[in-house]
Amino acid sequence: MSETVTALNGAVWSKGIATITEAPLQGMITLRGDLSISAIKKAAKTATGMAVPGPGKATVDGDTGLCWMSPDEILVLCPYSQVAETLDKMTAVLAKTHALAVDVSDARAVFQVSGPLARDVMAKLAPVDFSADAFAPGMFRRSRMAQVAAAFWMPDADRFQIVCFRSQSQYMFDLLKVAAQPGSEIQKP
Amino acid sequence: MLILTCPCCGQTGEETEFHAGGEAHLTRFGPGSSDDDFEGYLFMRENPKGVHFERWRHVYGCGKWFHAARCTMTLEVFGTYAAQTTEPPQELRDKISAKRPGWSWGAFS
């Protein structure tokens, strides 16, 4: 069996106003279908034990969770080692439903921006209101970061988790490093 | 800056998160139509100063298409609505009438 690695081998950069980390391998399953159908909800629940979150929301606990991607798409997060097993369980539930569940773990890269100034770093890159009352833990947003598509949420008040395409991981890492340059803070910590 | 709210996912973003998809509510004339109808469908577009209806796609977000009504002069967005319709909803037309009395656009007013 080949040894799977993340795109940047867990690169870390902490010389700036926030720490940029490439997260370890994360299991990700795309679940597409009509989210109002009970079989789809059941598949999501079978995979994670959680209920399907509403629009713009994510329910994430560690490396397990559900993220609302679009009116017909849910991103299922699970431990990387359990993807095949989780997928089997979901496929069984979805057997008679028009739906799609696909392992996309290796197509993506995950980054973390952490520190009290993490909001500054994010605010420079995405056209999203990152004030504390507009974007808070529990919310989920798909947007762009500079020139690439990204989805992000906050595991806690000082941390952002970003998902982007694996082929764009070096770009994303460099981008975050530039946005976190020393002395580039917008607000006082 | 043009700020749009996607009616599919409810997110509000500025225009770089979206992609413009041209004029809204075109009637397609395909094989078997007259040359004039086909030419009109293919080439003739509204180019208003004021109220305009467009198609947009939330390309960096949920990926869905929708319609938007906006003012080409002030970039004011009157509203966004579902892609699955052939005309702007009456409620939105009333709203535009209140702000831009006497507006007309194509067959709508």
Chai-1 contact restraints between the chains, C-beta under 6 A:
chainA,res_idxA,chainB,res_idxB,connection_type,confidence,min_distance_angstrom,max_distance_angstrom,comment,restraint_id
A,P55,B,C9,contact,1.0,0.0,6.0,A-B,restraint_1
A,P55,B,G10,contact,1.0,0.0,6.0,A-B,restraint_2
A,S70,B,C62,contact,1.0,0.0,6.0,A-B,restraint_3
A,S70,B,G63,contact,1.0,0.0,6.0,A-B,restraint_4
A,P71,B,C8,contact,1.0,0.0,6.0,A-B,restraint_5
A,P127,B,G13,contact,1.0,0.0,6.0,A-B,restraint_6
A,P127,B,E14,contact,1.0,0.0,6.0,A-B,restraint_7
A,P127,B,T16,contact,1.0,0.0,6.0,A-B,restraint_8
A,P127,B,E17,contact,1.0,0.0,6.0,A-B,restraint_9
A,R142,B,G61,contact,1.0,0.0,6.0,A-B,restraint_10
A,S143,B,E17,contact,1.0,0.0,6.0,A-B,restraint_11
A,S143,B,Y60,contact,1.0,0.0,6.0,A-B,restraint_12
A,R144,B,Y60,contact,1.0,0.0,6.0,A-B,restraint_13
A,A149,B,Y60,contact,1.0,0.0,6.0,A-B,restraint_14
